[in-house]
Amino acid sequence: MFLPPTNIFWIAADLLQVVFFLILAEVIVSWAVMFGSVSPYKPWVRTLRKVTDPVLEPFRKMVPPHKLRGIDISPLIAIILIQILQGILTRLGSG
């Protein structure tokens, strides 16, 4: 749920919510690519990855997927961090 854009903290929390949804879309699309339902070469898939990779890449470096038998938990870590940051920003905005 988006907060009213009345202060900078809530605007930042709303931007993080958009990033959350983009990461969630990336997870779903990656599964669709893995099962062959979606081509990874479609422009919208490449655009989604260009947007989400800068957010996920630092977490992939911390916990490389090859160390977890190919399981990429970077979206999970990013989403947890986003939720924590949103809570902090919302409390600061309620001030």
C-alpha distance (Angstrom), angle and dihedral (degrees) to the residues before:
residue distance angle dihedral
M1 . . .
F2 3.76 . .
L3 3.79 122.5 .
P4 3.80 122.9 -133.5
P5 3.82 109.8 -91.3
T6 3.79 95.2 -117.3
N7 3.81 99.7 125.7
I8 3.79 140.3 18.3
F9 3.82 94.0 -105.7
W10 3.80 93.0 57.2
I11 3.80 91.7 44.8
A12 3.82 89.2 53.6
A13 3.81 90.0 47.6
D14 3.82 89.4 51.6
L15 3.81 91.0 50.4
L16 3.79 89.1 51.9
Q17 3.81 88.2 51.8
V18 3.81 89.2 56.2
V19 3.82 89.8 50.3
F20 3.82 88.6 49.8
F21 3.81 91.3 55.2
L22 3.80 91.9 45.9
I23 3.82 90.8 52.4
L24 3.80 90.3 48.0
A25 3.81 89.3 51.1
E26 3.82 89.7 49.2
V27 3.81 90.6 54.2
I28 3.80 92.2 50.6
V29 3.80 92.4 45.0
S30 3.81 91.9 48.7
W31 3.80 89.4 55.1
A32 3.81 90.3 48.1
V33 3.81 89.6 50.5
M34 3.80 90.8 48.4
F35 3.83 91.4 52.5
G36 3.80 92.0 45.7
S37 3.81 96.1 -114.1
V38 3.81 93.9 117.8
S39 3.77 130.1 34.7
P40 3.81 114.8 -124.7
Y41 3.81 87.7 -143.5
K42 3.80 96.1 65.1
P43 3.82 110.1 116.4
W44 3.80 94.3 -124.2
V45 3.83 91.5 52.3
R46 3.80 91.6 50.1
T47 3.81 90.7 47.1
L48 3.81 91.7 50.4
R49 3.79 90.1 51.2
K50 3.81 92.2 47.7
V51 3.80 88.2 55.4
T52 3.81 98.7 43.5
D53 3.82 101.5 36.0
P54 3.83 95.3 73.0
V55 3.81 88.2 55.5
L56 3.81 95.8 44.4
E57 3.81 100.6 37.9
P58 3.84 96.8 77.3
F59 3.81 89.4 53.8
R60 3.82 90.9 47.1
K61 3.80 87.9 55.3
M62 3.82 91.0 51.1
V63 3.82 93.7 47.2
P64 3.82 109.1 19.5
P65 3.83 113.4 -154.2
H66 3.82 91.8 -131.8
K67 3.81 89.0 64.8
L68 3.81 90.1 57.6
R69 3.82 95.3 48.4
G70 3.79 92.3 -94.2
I71 3.79 97.8 -46.7
D72 3.79 111.0 135.6
I73 3.80 109.8 -151.2
S74 3.81 94.4 170.8
P75 3.85 92.5 104.1
L76 3.81 90.1 53.3
I77 3.80 92.5 50.0
A78 3.81 91.7 45.8
I79 3.81 92.5 49.2
I80 3.81 92.2 49.5
L81 3.80 90.6 49.8
I82 3.81 91.1 47.1
Q83 3.81 90.8 52.1
I84 3.81 91.3 50.6
L85 3.81 92.2 47.9
Q86 3.81 91.5 47.4
G87 3.78 90.7 53.4
I88 3.79 91.5 50.4
L89 3.81 92.7 46.8
T90 3.79 92.6 47.4
R91 3.80 91.4 51.7
L92 3.80 91.1 47.6
G93 3.80 90.0 49.3
S94 3.79 92.2 50.5
G95 3.78 86.5 52.3
